[in-house]
């Protein structure tokens, strides 16, 4: 049952990375919810083990840089706003650490294949759009505009 929940949330998250900002947030909340459920169920989370894990402690360095940037900030209100925005992304590595051994590794492979498949299908859509109106898109790129992508070029 937990494998089905993990796989469905992960695949919806992968699709949302390309097509829906709202669903990315929903999937992150569900991901954190699954991690809280697993942590309460197993009681095996250790902060020291999390910090000693090289990949996750490397991610924490980004947040240390953000926290240290507040020392040199004149506008502490803006700095606190940035810290609050990044706080969810600090929780996600912890949730991933908690969930890393919760599901079978075969499900991780399905998530990777889903990402590759969605990226490939999305690329066909963008290339098809370009081929249908090459002159206009090339002219807009010449004027420093982005190529039309689903939903916008930044998330794509």
Steps between C-alpha positions, in 0.01 A plus 500: 500500500778744592672423169186601309472829692866578445488416130181696433620811686843481336359467147251783554792707631706423188212602272441812709863605461424567134135601501360622835644724769209427733542123485871532580400658832233237564747219431764654726246520782400136438868400494554668837181338632627155402832573672325609820284185491807279455698682769214458750458137401867396524657746748834453319583855385827633633613856430865404551473223238333745262778757541772233459351392165718680244236566234247646742753701700617654170145623442499653845797720403269696268279587796799587716601752232150651507509524879846660494386753241271645767804618697585746224142603424363843579143393427438215745133487403589407143759252629243332727260482207766319293573261788128416531477436126797264510387318815282253308799412285699433817232256614496310168851350537405385849183340361700332223747366754219356709332340197814373322470140625123495551406377155652241268775628274310371198254784558784752482579362154137557391519859618821555303346344189191718544720810517684403183171419323328825601808703404514328162128548429519861609796555270299366206231756582751788505673387180163456329397851599829633364466313171148633444609865527877515454520854364300664779677308778844568351412870474383509863820325613691766303322762712616325822165334569471141607374210296142396584506211747244347732408697742798739483867487409630535856341182634568316179 
